[in-house]
Each structure stands twice: as structure tokens, then as C-alpha cells.
Amino acid sequence: MPAPFRAALADQSFQGILLFRSHGHECLEGFDFAYMNEIGARLDHFDLFSQEQDDLATAVFGDSIQLSFDGDGRITLPAELMDYAGIADRAAFVGLGRKFQIWEPVAFDARRAAAREAVRTKGMTLPKGSVS
């Protein structure tokens, strides 16, 4: 894991990440433990036994794997996650704000190109607002 990412987690009790299969791409998605707790709190806005709450909780938490950093700041990706993302010997770590993705590098190149084209053709911009 990149050193700046690990440094941002220095004050957290769990030194590692939670990782799961992306729901929109053939890559892995992850968060730090604190953000996963926030996602859990967001699920409380659904009715406890609703199908929506159950589906979202199962899709995120039922598929997530908690991975600790080793002494050198590395994680070991489980084979089933590597297979899902098509990762063999190299991986691209992509920070996306409060989440990150891990891609097979050639697949990420294609995803980045598609995202840039979508932004260009749709004329997307960031919303105005204050940053807290």
C-alpha cells in the first residue's frame, strides 16, 4: 500500500483495510476501517429488515475482507479477489477520495480513458460548495 495512504491511517486502531469486489467494475474497492463504520451507520437509515438494507449490507459487508498491513506496509490479496480483478503480478492502486480501487494495470488504463471521455462528453464539473 502506498506510504501516504498508510500514514493517513496512523491514528486508527486497525492498521489495515477492508476490501471487496467492486459492484460496478472488474476491480477491488476498499476503505479504511473508520469509513466502513460510517457506511454501516448509513445502512441504519433503511428499515432494519427491508430488502434494500439486506441487499446493500450483504453486497458490501458480506463480501468484505479485513486485511492488515505487514511490517513493511504490504497486504496480501487473496487469490479469489485477484482472480475477480484479473490481477496477476502487478496491480494499480487508485485513490478516489475516501475510497480506493485496486486494478489490473491495463484494465485501469482503459477505465481511466473511459472516465475521461465521459467527463468530456457530458461536460461534467465538480459542484460548487464549501469544503469543511
N, CA, C and O atoms as a GROMACS GRO file, in nm:
protein
  528
    1MET      N    1   0.085  -0.117   0.000
    1MET     CA    2   0.000   0.000   0.000
    1MET      C    3   0.089   0.123   0.000
    1MET      O    4   0.193   0.124   0.066
    2PRO      N    5   0.050   0.226  -0.072
    2PRO     CA    6   0.133   0.347  -0.077
    2PRO      C    7   0.153   0.408   0.062
    2PRO      O    8   0.062   0.412   0.144
    3ALA      N    9   0.274   0.457   0.086
    3ALA     CA   10   0.309   0.514   0.216
    3ALA      C   11   0.217   0.629   0.258
    3ALA      O   12   0.178   0.633   0.374
    4PRO      N   13   0.180   0.722   0.168
    4PRO     CA   14   0.090   0.830   0.212
    4PRO      C   15  -0.045   0.778   0.262
    4PRO      O   16  -0.103   0.834   0.355
    5PHE      N   17  -0.095   0.671   0.200
    5PHE     CA   18  -0.221   0.613   0.244
    5PHE      C   19  -0.205   0.552   0.384
    5PHE      O   20  -0.289   0.573   0.471
    6ARG      N   21  -0.097   0.479   0.404
    6ARG     CA   22  -0.074   0.419   0.536
    6ARG      C   23  -0.056   0.527   0.642
    6ARG      O   24  -0.105   0.512   0.754
    7ALA      N   25   0.015   0.635   0.608
    7ALA     CA   26   0.037   0.743   0.704
    7ALA      C   27  -0.094   0.807   0.747
    7ALA      O   28  -0.108   0.848   0.862
    8ALA      N   29  -0.190   0.816   0.656
    8ALA     CA   30  -0.320   0.874   0.690
    8ALA      C   31  -0.397   0.788   0.789
    8ALA      O   32  -0.489   0.836   0.854
    9LEU      N   33  -0.359   0.661   0.801
    9LEU     CA   34  -0.427   0.569   0.892
    9LEU      C   35  -0.354   0.554   1.026
    9LEU      O   36  -0.395   0.474   1.110
   10ALA      N   37  -0.246   0.628   1.045
   10ALA     CA   38  -0.159   0.609   1.162
   10ALA      C   39  -0.233   0.621   1.294
   10ALA      O   40  -0.195   0.554   1.390
   11ASP      N   41  -0.336   0.704   1.302
   11ASP     CA   42  -0.407   0.723   1.428
   11ASP      C   43  -0.523   0.626   1.449
   11ASP      O   44  -0.592   0.633   1.551
   12GLN      N   45  -0.546   0.537   1.354
   12GLN     CA   46  -0.656   0.442   1.369
   12GLN      C   47  -0.611   0.317   1.444
   12GLN      O   48  -0.494   0.277   1.437
   13SER      N   49  -0.703   0.256   1.514
   13SER     CA   50  -0.669   0.137   1.593
   13SER      C   51  -0.637   0.018   1.503
   13SER      O   52  -0.550  -0.063   1.536
   14PHE      N   53  -0.708   0.004   1.390
   14PHE     CA   54  -0.681  -0.105   1.297
   14PHE      C   55  -0.589  -0.057   1.187
   14PHE      O   56  -0.626   0.033   1.111
   15GLN      N   57  -0.473  -0.114   1.176
   15GLN     CA   58  -0.377  -0.078   1.072
   15GLN      C   59  -0.393  -0.172   0.954
   15GLN      O   60  -0.322  -0.272   0.942
   16GLY      N   61  -0.486  -0.138   0.870
   16GLY     CA   62  -0.515  -0.218   0.753
   16GLY      C   63  -0.634  -0.162   0.678
   16GLY      O   64  -0.672  -0.046   0.697
   17ILE      N   65  -0.693  -0.244   0.594
   17ILE     CA   66  -0.803  -0.201   0.508
   17ILE      C   67  -0.913  -0.306   0.506
   17ILE      O   68  -0.893  -0.420   0.550
   18LEU      N   69  -1.028  -0.268   0.455
   18LEU     CA   70  -1.134  -0.360   0.422
   18LEU      C   71  -1.149  -0.354   0.271
   18LEU      O   72  -1.154  -0.246   0.212
   19LEU      N   73  -1.157  -0.469   0.209
   19LEU     CA   74  -1.155  -0.480   0.064
   19LEU      C   75  -1.269  -0.569   0.018
   19LEU      O   76  -1.302  -0.667   0.084
   20PHE      N   77  -1.329  -0.535  -0.097
   20PHE     CA   78  -1.436  -0.618  -0.154
   20PHE      C   79  -1.440  -0.602  -0.305
   20PHE      O   80  -1.378  -0.511  -0.360
   21ARG      N   81  -1.512  -0.691  -0.370
   21ARG     CA   82  -1.528  -0.683  -0.515
   21ARG      C   83  -1.611  -0.560  -0.549
   21ARG      O   84  -1.713  -0.534  -0.486
   22SER      N   85  -1.567  -0.484  -0.649
   22SER     CA   86  -1.643  -0.367  -0.692
   22SER      C   87  -1.778  -0.412  -0.746
   22SER      O   88  -1.790  -0.519  -0.806
   23HIS      N   89  -1.878  -0.329  -0.726
   23HIS     CA   90  -2.011  -0.359  -0.778
   23HIS      C   91  -2.030  -0.304  -0.920
   23HIS      O   92  -2.127  -0.337  -0.988
   24GLY      N   93  -1.936  -0.218  -0.964
   24GLY     CA   94  -1.952  -0.156  -1.094
   24GLY      C   95  -1.843  -0.186  -1.194
   24GLY      O   96  -1.858  -0.159  -1.313
   25HIS      N   97  -1.731  -0.243  -1.147
   25HIS     CA   98  -1.617  -0.266  -1.235
   25HIS      C   99  -1.548  -0.397  -1.196
   25HIS      O  100  -1.573  -0.452  -1.089
   26GLU      N  101  -1.463  -0.446  -1.284
   26GLU     CA  102  -1.385  -0.566  -1.252
   26GLU      C  103  -1.256  -0.523  -1.182
   26GLU      O  104  -1.146  -0.536  -1.236
   27CYS      N  105  -1.274  -0.472  -1.061
   27CYS     CA  106  -1.162  -0.429  -0.978
   27CYS      C  107  -1.201  -0.453  -0.832
   27CYS      O  108  -1.312  -0.500  -0.804
   28LEU      N  109  -1.112  -0.421  -0.743
   28LEU     CA  110  -1.139  -0.432  -0.600
   28LEU      C  111  -1.158  -0.292  -0.544
   28LEU      O  112  -1.093  -0.197  -0.590
   29GLU      N  113  -1.245  -0.278  -0.446
   29GLU     CA  114  -1.266  -0.149  -0.381
   29GLU      C  115  -1.238  -0.165  -0.234
   29GLU      O  116  -1.255  -0.273  -0.176
   30GLY      N  117  -1.195  -0.056  -0.173
   30GLY     CA  118  -1.165  -0.064  -0.031
   30GLY      C  119  -1.172   0.070   0.038
   30GLY      O  120  -1.179   0.176  -0.023
   31PHE      N  121  -1.170   0.060   0.171
   31PHE     CA  122  -1.180   0.175   0.260
   31PHE      C  123  -1.096   0.145   0.383
   31PHE      O  124  -1.054   0.031   0.405
   32ASP      N  125  -1.072   0.247   0.461
   32ASP     CA  126  -1.015   0.222   0.592
   32ASP      C  127  -1.129   0.177   0.684
   32ASP      O  128  -1.247   0.188   0.649
   33PHE      N  129  -1.094   0.127   0.800
   33PHE     CA  130  -1.193   0.070   0.891
   33PHE      C  131  -1.293   0.176   0.939
   33PHE      O  132  -1.411   0.146   0.952
   34ALA      N  133  -1.248   0.297   0.964
   34ALA     CA  134  -1.337   0.403   1.012
   34ALA      C  135  -1.445   0.434   0.908
   34ALA      O  136  -1.560   0.456   0.944
   35TYR      N  137  -1.408   0.436   0.781
   35TYR     CA  138  -1.507   0.466   0.678
   35TYR      C  139  -1.607   0.351   0.664
   35TYR      O  140  -1.725   0.375   0.638
   36MET      N  141  -1.562   0.230   0.680
   36MET     CA  142  -1.656   0.118   0.676
   36MET      C  143  -1.756   0.129   0.790
   36MET      O  144  -1.873   0.093   0.774
   37ASN      N  145  -1.713   0.179   0.908
   37ASN     CA  146  -1.807   0.202   1.018
   37ASN      C  147  -1.911   0.307   0.978
   37ASN      O  148  -2.028   0.295   1.012
   38GLU      N  149  -1.867   0.410   0.906
   38GLU     CA  150  -1.960   0.513   0.859
   38GLU      C  151  -2.061   0.454   0.760
   38GLU      O  152  -2.179   0.488   0.763
   39ILE      N  153  -2.014   0.367   0.672
   39ILE     CA  154  -2.105   0.302   0.578
   39ILE      C  155  -2.208   0.219   0.655
   39ILE      O  156  -2.326   0.218   0.620
   40GLY      N  157  -2.163   0.151   0.758
   40GLY     CA  158  -2.257   0.075   0.841
   40GLY      C  159  -2.362   0.165   0.904
   40GLY      O  160  -2.479   0.128   0.910
   41ALA      N  161  -2.322   0.283   0.949
   41ALA     CA  162  -2.417   0.378   1.007
   41ALA      C  163  -2.516   0.426   0.903
   41ALA      O  164  -2.633   0.448   0.934
   42ARG      N  165  -2.471   0.443   0.780
   42ARG     CA  166  -2.561   0.486   0.673
   42ARG      C  167  -2.668   0.381   0.646
   42ARG      O  168  -2.781   0.414   0.610
   43LEU      N  169  -2.633   0.255   0.663
   43LEU     CA  170  -2.731   0.148   0.642
   43LEU      C  171  -2.843   0.154   0.745
   43LEU      O  172  -2.951   0.099   0.723
   44ASP      N  173  -2.818   0.220   0.858
   44ASP     CA  174  -2.922   0.234   0.961
   44ASP      C  175  -3.037   0.322   0.915
   44ASP      O  176  -3.142   0.324   0.979
   45HIS      N  177  -3.020   0.395   0.804
   45HIS     CA  178  -3.127   0.480   0.752
   45HIS      C  179  -3.232   0.399   0.676
   45HIS      O  180  -3.338   0.452   0.642
   46PHE      N  181  -3.202   0.274   0.648
   46PHE     CA  182  -3.301   0.185   0.586
   46PHE      C  183  -3.376   0.113   0.697
   46PHE      O  184  -3.326   0.098   0.808
   47ASP      N  185  -3.496   0.070   0.668
   47ASP     CA  186  -3.568  -0.014   0.763
   47ASP      C  187  -3.486  -0.140   0.786
   47ASP      O  188  -3.433  -0.200   0.692
   48LEU      N  189  -3.476  -0.181   0.912
   48LEU     CA  190  -3.387  -0.289   0.952
   48LEU      C  191  -3.406  -0.417   0.871
   48LEU      O  192  -3.307  -0.480   0.832
   49PHE      N  193  -3.526  -0.455   0.845
   49PHE     CA  194  -3.549  -0.581   0.775
   49PHE      C  195  -3.592  -0.561   0.630
   49PHE      O  196  -3.649  -0.652   0.569
   50SER      N  197  -3.564  -0.442   0.574
   50SER     CA  198  -3.602  -0.418   0.435
   50SER      C  199  -3.508  -0.493   0.341
   50SER      O  200  -3.394  -0.524   0.375
   51GLN      N  201  -3.559  -0.522   0.223
   51GLN     CA  202  -3.478  -0.589   0.123
   51GLN      C  203  -3.361  -0.503   0.080
   51GLN      O  204  -3.251  -0.555   0.058
   52GLU      N  205  -3.382  -0.371   0.070
   52GLU     CA  206  -3.275  -0.280   0.030
   52GLU      C  207  -3.160  -0.283   0.131
   52GLU      O  208  -3.043  -0.291   0.092
   53GLN      N  209  -3.193  -0.276   0.260
   53GLN     CA  210  -3.090  -0.278   0.364
   53GLN      C  211  -3.016  -0.411   0.361
   53GLN      O  212  -2.893  -0.415   0.371
   54ASP      N  213  -3.090  -0.518   0.347
   54ASP     CA  214  -3.028  -0.651   0.346
   54ASP      C  215  -2.938  -0.669   0.223
   54ASP      O  216  -2.827  -0.722   0.235
   55ASP      N  217  -2.985  -0.625   0.106
   55ASP     CA  218  -2.904  -0.638  -0.015
   55ASP      C  219  -2.776  -0.556  -0.006
   55ASP      O  220  -2.668  -0.606  -0.037
   56LEU      N  221  -2.786  -0.430   0.036
   56LEU     CA  222  -2.667  -0.346   0.046
   56LEU      C  223  -2.570  -0.399   0.150
   56LEU      O  224  -2.450  -0.405   0.124
   57ALA      N  225  -2.620  -0.437   0.266
   57ALA     CA  226  -2.532  -0.488   0.372
   57ALA      C  227  -2.462  -0.616   0.327
   57ALA      O  228  -2.344  -0.635   0.353
   58THR      N  229  -2.536  -0.704   0.260
   58THR     CA  230  -2.476  -0.828   0.211
   58THR      C  231  -2.373  -0.801   0.103
   58THR      O  232  -2.266  -0.862   0.103
   59ALA      N  233  -2.405  -0.710   0.010
   59ALA     CA  234  -2.314  -0.680  -0.101
   59ALA      C  235  -2.184  -0.618  -0.053
   59ALA      O  236  -2.078  -0.646  -0.109
   60VAL      N  237  -2.189  -0.536   0.050
   60VAL     CA  238  -2.068  -0.472   0.100
   60VAL      C  239  -2.003  -0.555   0.209
   60VAL      O  240  -1.889  -0.599   0.193
   61PHE      N  241  -2.073  -0.577   0.319
   61PHE     CA  242  -2.012  -0.643   0.433
   61PHE      C  243  -1.998  -0.794   0.416
   61PHE      O  244  -1.903  -0.854   0.467
   62GLY      N  245  -2.091  -0.855   0.345
   62GLY     CA  246  -2.083  -0.999   0.325
   62GLY      C  247  -1.970  -1.040   0.233
   62GLY      O  248  -1.930  -1.157   0.231
   63ASP      N  249  -1.919  -0.945   0.157
   63ASP     CA  250  -1.812  -0.974   0.061
   63ASP      C  251  -1.679  -0.911   0.102
   63ASP      O  252  -1.579  -0.927   0.033
   64SER      N  253  -1.678  -0.838   0.215
   64SER     CA  254  -1.555  -0.767   0.252
   64SER      C  255  -1.458  -0.856   0.329
   64SER      O  256  -1.497  -0.948   0.401
   65ILE      N  257  -1.331  -0.824   0.310
   65ILE     CA  258  -1.224  -0.897   0.377
   65ILE      C  259  -1.136  -0.794   0.447
   65ILE      O  260  -1.094  -0.695   0.386
   66GLN      N  261  -1.109  -0.817   0.573
   66GLN     CA  262  -1.023  -0.729   0.652
   66GLN      C  263  -0.879  -0.776   0.634
   66GLN      O  264  -0.846  -0.891   0.661
   67LEU      N  265  -0.793  -0.684   0.587
   67LEU     CA  266  -0.653  -0.717   0.562
   67LEU      C  267  -0.562  -0.623   0.641
   67LEU      O  268  -0.573  -0.501   0.628
   68SER      N  269  -0.474  -0.678   0.721
   68SER     CA  270  -0.379  -0.599   0.800
   68SER      C  271  -0.252  -0.576   0.720
   68SER      O  272  -0.214  -0.657   0.636
   69PHE      N  273  -0.186  -0.462   0.747
   69PHE     CA  274  -0.056  -0.435   0.687
   69PHE      C  275   0.049  -0.519   0.757
   69PHE      O  276   0.042  -0.539   0.878
   70ASP      N  277   0.146  -0.570   0.681
   70ASP     CA  278   0.259  -0.638   0.743
   70ASP      C  279   0.359  -0.532   0.789
   70ASP      O  280   0.332  -0.413   0.777
   71GLY      N  281   0.473  -0.573   0.839
   71GLY     CA  282   0.574  -0.481   0.890
   71GLY      C  283   0.628  -0.384   0.788
   71GLY      O  284   0.682  -0.279   0.824
   72ASP      N  285   0.614  -0.417   0.659
   72ASP     CA  286   0.662  -0.330   0.552
   72ASP      C  287   0.549  -0.252   0.486
   72ASP      O  288   0.570  -0.187   0.383
   73GLY      N  289   0.427  -0.259   0.544
   73GLY     CA  290   0.314  -0.185   0.488
   73GLY      C  291   0.246  -0.252   0.371
   73GLY      O  292   0.175  -0.187   0.295
   74ARG      N  293   0.268  -0.382   0.356
   74ARG     CA  294   0.208  -0.455   0.245
   74ARG      C  295   0.085  -0.531   0.293
   74ARG      O  296   0.068  -0.557   0.412
   75ILE      N  297   0.001  -0.566   0.197
   75ILE     CA  298  -0.110  -0.658   0.221
   75ILE      C  299  -0.094  -0.772   0.123
   75ILE      O  300  -0.027  -0.759   0.021
   76THR      N  301  -0.156  -0.883   0.154
   76THR     CA  302  -0.159  -0.996   0.062
   76THR      C  303  -0.301  -1.013   0.012
   76THR      O  304  -0.392  -1.039   0.090
   77LEU      N  305  -0.319  -0.997  -0.119
   77LEU     CA  306  -0.451  -1.013  -0.176
   77LEU      C  307  -0.487  -1.160  -0.185
   77LEU      O  308  -0.408  -1.240  -0.236
   78PRO      N  309  -0.605  -1.198  -0.138
   78PRO     CA  310  -0.650  -1.337  -0.153
   78PRO      C  311  -0.667  -1.374  -0.301
   78PRO      O  312  -0.705  -1.290  -0.382
   79ALA      N  313  -0.638  -1.497  -0.333
   79ALA     CA  314  -0.643  -1.544  -0.472
   79ALA      C  315  -0.778  -1.519  -0.538
   79ALA      O  316  -0.783  -1.481  -0.655
   80GLU      N  317  -0.889  -1.539  -0.465
   80GLU     CA  318  -1.020  -1.521  -0.527
   80GLU      C  319  -1.045  -1.375  -0.566
   80GLU      O  320  -1.114  -1.349  -0.664
   81LEU      N  321  -0.991  -1.280  -0.489
   81LEU     CA  322  -1.005  -1.139  -0.526
   81LEU      C  323  -0.914  -1.104  -0.643
   81LEU      O  324  -0.954  -1.028  -0.732
   82MET      N  325  -0.794  -1.159  -0.644
   82MET     CA  326  -0.704  -1.136  -0.757
   82MET      C  327  -0.766  -1.190  -0.885
   82MET      O  328  -0.761  -1.124  -0.989
   83ASP      N  329  -0.825  -1.308  -0.879
   83ASP     CA  330  -0.891  -1.367  -0.996
   83ASP      C  331  -1.005  -1.278  -1.044
   83ASP      O  332  -1.019  -1.254  -1.164
   84TYR      N  333  -1.087  -1.229  -0.951
   84TYR     CA  334  -1.200  -1.143  -0.988
   84TYR      C  335  -1.154  -1.020  -1.065
   84TYR      O  336  -1.215  -0.982  -1.165
   85ALA      N  337  -1.045  -0.958  -1.018
   85ALA     CA  338  -0.996  -0.835  -1.080
   85ALA      C  339  -0.897  -0.860  -1.193
   85ALA      O  340  -0.851  -0.765  -1.257
   86GLY      N  341  -0.863  -0.985  -1.220
   86GLY     CA  342  -0.769  -1.017  -1.327
   86GLY      C  343  -0.627  -0.976  -1.294
   86GLY      O  344  -0.547  -0.951  -1.385
   87ILE      N  345  -0.594  -0.967  -1.167
   87ILE     CA  346  -0.461  -0.925  -1.123
   87ILE      C  347  -0.369  -1.046  -1.117
   87ILE      O  348  -0.404  -1.149  -1.060
   88ALA      N  349  -0.251  -1.032  -1.178
   88ALA     CA  350  -0.153  -1.141  -1.175
   88ALA      C  351  -0.031  -1.096  -1.094
   88ALA      O  352  -0.024  -1.121  -0.974
   89ASP      N  353   0.063  -1.031  -1.158
   89ASP     CA  354   0.187  -0.995  -1.090
   89ASP      C  355   0.199  -0.847  -1.057
   89ASP      O  356   0.286  -0.808  -0.979
   90ARG      N  357   0.114  -0.764  -1.114
   90ARG     CA  358   0.117  -0.620  -1.088
   90ARG      C  359  -0.024  -0.570  -1.062
   90ARG      O  360  -0.121  -0.626  -1.113
   91ALA      N  361  -0.034  -0.462  -0.982
   91ALA     CA  362  -0.163  -0.403  -0.954
   91ALA      C  363  -0.149  -0.251  -0.952
   91ALA      O  364  -0.043  -0.198  -0.917
   92ALA      N  365  -0.255  -0.183  -0.988
   92ALA     CA  366  -0.259  -0.036  -0.982
   92ALA      C  367  -0.348   0.003  -0.865
   92ALA      O  368  -0.465  -0.034  -0.860
   93PHE      N  369  -0.292   0.078  -0.770
   93PHE     CA  370  -0.366   0.132  -0.657
   93PHE      C  371  -0.415   0.269  -0.697
   93PHE      O  372  -0.334   0.356  -0.732
   94VAL      N  373  -0.548   0.292  -0.692
   94VAL     CA  374  -0.606   0.416  -0.739
   94VAL      C  375  -0.685   0.480  -0.626
   94VAL      O  376  -0.792   0.431  -0.589
   95GLY      N  377  -0.633   0.589  -0.571
   95GLY     CA  378  -0.705   0.663  -0.467
   95GLY      C  379  -0.818   0.742  -0.529
   95GLY      O  380  -0.799   0.812  -0.628
   96LEU      N  381  -0.936   0.732  -0.470
   96LEU     CA  382  -1.056   0.801  -0.521
   96LEU      C  383  -1.126   0.875  -0.407
   96LEU      O  384  -1.244   0.852  -0.381
   97GLY      N  385  -1.054   0.961  -0.341
   97GLY     CA  386  -1.112   1.032  -0.227
   97GLY      C  387  -1.110   0.941  -0.106
   97GLY      O  388  -1.004   0.896  -0.064
   98ARG      N  389  -1.226   0.915  -0.048
   98ARG     CA  390  -1.233   0.834   0.074
   98ARG      C  391  -1.231   0.685   0.046
   98ARG      O  392  -1.224   0.604   0.139
   99LYS      N  393  -1.236   0.647  -0.080
   99LYS     CA  394  -1.224   0.505  -0.115
   99LYS      C  395  -1.106   0.489  -0.209
   99LYS      O  396  -1.049   0.588  -0.256
  100PHE      N  397  -1.070   0.366  -0.237
  100PHE     CA  398  -0.967   0.338  -0.336
  100PHE      C  399  -1.007   0.214  -0.413
  100PHE      O  400  -1.095   0.138  -0.372
  101GLN      N  401  -0.941   0.196  -0.525
  101GLN     CA  402  -0.962   0.076  -0.605
  101GLN      C  403  -0.827   0.014  -0.636
  101GLN      O  404  -0.725   0.083  -0.641
  102ILE      N  405  -0.828  -0.117  -0.657
  102ILE     CA  406  -0.709  -0.190  -0.699
  102ILE      C  407  -0.746  -0.259  -0.830
  102ILE      O  408  -0.841  -0.337  -0.836
  103TRP      N  409  -0.668  -0.229  -0.934
  103TRP     CA  410  -0.696  -0.273  -1.070
  103TRP      C  411  -0.580  -0.352  -1.128
  103TRP      O  412  -0.466  -0.339  -1.084
  104GLU      N  413  -0.610  -0.433  -1.226
  104GLU     CA  414  -0.509  -0.485  -1.317
  104GLU      C  415  -0.470  -0.363  -1.400
  104GLU      O  416  -0.558  -0.297  -1.454
  105PRO      N  417  -0.340  -0.331  -1.414
  105PRO     CA  418  -0.299  -0.204  -1.475
  105PRO      C  419  -0.354  -0.175  -1.614
  105PRO      O  420  -0.393  -0.061  -1.641
  106VAL      N  421  -0.358  -0.271  -1.704
  106VAL     CA  422  -0.409  -0.245  -1.838
  106VAL      C  423  -0.559  -0.217  -1.833
  106VAL      O  424  -0.609  -0.131  -1.905
  107ALA      N  425  -0.631  -0.290  -1.749
  107ALA     CA  426  -0.775  -0.265  -1.733
  107ALA      C  427  -0.799  -0.125  -1.677
  107ALA      O  428  -0.894  -0.058  -1.716
  108PHE      N  429  -0.713  -0.081  -1.584
  108PHE     CA  430  -0.730   0.053  -1.530
  108PHE      C  431  -0.703   0.159  -1.637
  108PHE      O  432  -0.772   0.261  -1.642
  109ASP      N  433  -0.605   0.137  -1.722
  109ASP     CA  434  -0.580   0.233  -1.830
  109ASP      C  435  -0.707   0.253  -1.914
  109ASP      O  436  -0.741   0.366  -1.949
  110ALA      N  437  -0.776   0.144  -1.945
  110ALA     CA  438  -0.900   0.152  -2.023
  110ALA      C  439  -1.009   0.224  -1.943
  110ALA      O  440  -1.082   0.305  -1.999
  111ARG      N  441  -1.019   0.194  -1.814
  111ARG     CA  442  -1.120   0.260  -1.729
  111ARG      C  443  -1.093   0.409  -1.719
  111ARG      O  444  -1.186   0.490  -1.729
  112ARG      N  445  -0.967   0.448  -1.700
  112ARG     CA  446  -0.931   0.590  -1.690
  112ARG      C  447  -0.968   0.662  -1.820
  112ARG      O  448  -1.023   0.772  -1.816
  113ALA      N  449  -0.938   0.601  -1.935
  113ALA     CA  450  -0.972   0.662  -2.064
  113ALA      C  451  -1.123   0.678  -2.079
  113ALA      O  452  -1.170   0.781  -2.126
  114ALA      N  453  -1.199   0.576  -2.038
  114ALA     CA  454  -1.345   0.583  -2.047
  114ALA      C  455  -1.401   0.691  -1.955
  114ALA      O  456  -1.493   0.763  -1.993
  115ALA      N  457  -1.345   0.704  -1.834
  115ALA     CA  458  -1.392   0.806  -1.740
  115ALA      C  459  -1.362   0.946  -1.794
  115ALA      O  460  -1.447   1.035  -1.786
  116ARG      N  461  -1.243   0.965  -1.848
  116ARG     CA  462  -1.207   1.096  -1.903
  116ARG      C  463  -1.299   1.132  -2.020
  116ARG      O  464  -1.341   1.247  -2.033
  117GLU      N  465  -1.330   1.035  -2.103
  117GLU     CA  466  -1.420   1.060  -2.216
  117GLU      C  467  -1.561   1.094  -2.167
  117GLU      O  468  -1.625   1.183  -2.222
  118ALA      N  469  -1.609   1.023  -2.065
  118ALA     CA  470  -1.741   1.052  -2.011
  118ALA      C  471  -1.747   1.193  -1.952
  118ALA      O  472  -1.845   1.265  -1.973
  119VAL      N  473  -1.644   1.232  -1.880
  119VAL     CA  474  -1.638   1.368  -1.824
  119VAL      C  475  -1.641   1.471  -1.936
  119VAL      O  476  -1.712   1.571  -1.928
  120ARG      N  477  -1.562   1.446  -2.041
  120ARG     CA  478  -1.555   1.540  -2.152
  120ARG      C  479  -1.687   1.550  -2.227
  120ARG      O  480  -1.738   1.660  -2.249
  121THR      N  481  -1.745   1.436  -2.266
  121THR     CA  482  -1.866   1.439  -2.350
  121THR      C  483  -1.989   1.486  -2.272
  121THR      O  484  -2.078   1.546  -2.331
  122LYS      N  485  -1.995   1.460  -2.144
  122LYS     CA  486  -2.109   1.503  -2.062
  122LYS      C  487  -2.087   1.642  -2.003
  122LYS      O  488  -2.178   1.699  -1.943
  123GLY      N  489  -1.968   1.696  -2.019
  123GLY     CA  490  -1.939   1.828  -1.965
  123GLY      C  491  -1.946   1.832  -1.813
  123GLY      O  492  -1.987   1.933  -1.755
  124MET      N  493  -1.907   1.725  -1.750
  124MET     CA  494  -1.915   1.716  -1.604
  124MET      C  495  -1.821   1.815  -1.537
  124MET      O  496  -1.709   1.839  -1.584
  125THR      N  497  -1.867   1.872  -1.427
  125THR     CA  498  -1.783   1.958  -1.343
  125THR      C  499  -1.811   1.923  -1.198
  125THR      O  500  -1.909   1.855  -1.167
  126LEU      N  501  -1.726   1.970  -1.111
  126LEU     CA  502  -1.749   1.950  -0.967
  126LEU      C  503  -1.852   2.051  -0.918
  126LEU      O  504  -1.851   2.166  -0.962
  127PRO      N  505  -1.940   2.010  -0.827
  127PRO     CA  506  -2.038   2.104  -0.775
  127PRO      C  507  -1.971   2.211  -0.690
  127PRO      O  508  -1.867   2.187  -0.627
  128LYS      N  509  -2.033   2.328  -0.688
  128LYS     CA  510  -1.983   2.435  -0.602
  128LYS      C  511  -2.020   2.402  -0.458
  128LYS      O  512  -2.117   2.329  -0.432
  129GLY      N  513  -1.945   2.454  -0.368
  129GLY     CA  514  -1.977   2.434  -0.227
  129GLY      C  515  -1.854   2.455  -0.143
  129GLY      O  516  -1.742   2.464  -0.192
  130SER      N  517  -1.878   2.464  -0.016
  130SER     CA  518  -1.767   2.486   0.076
  130SER      C  519  -1.706   2.352   0.113
  130SER      O  520  -1.773   2.248   0.114
  131VAL      N  521  -1.581   2.356   0.142
  131VAL     CA  522  -1.509   2.238   0.186
  131VAL      C  523  -1.489   2.250   0.336
  131VAL      O  524  -1.438   2.351   0.385
  132SER      N  525  -1.528   2.146   0.408
  132SER     CA  526  -1.512   2.153   0.553
  132SER      C  527  -1.396   2.072   0.599
  132SER      O  528  -1.368   2.066   0.719
   0.00000   0.00000   0.00000
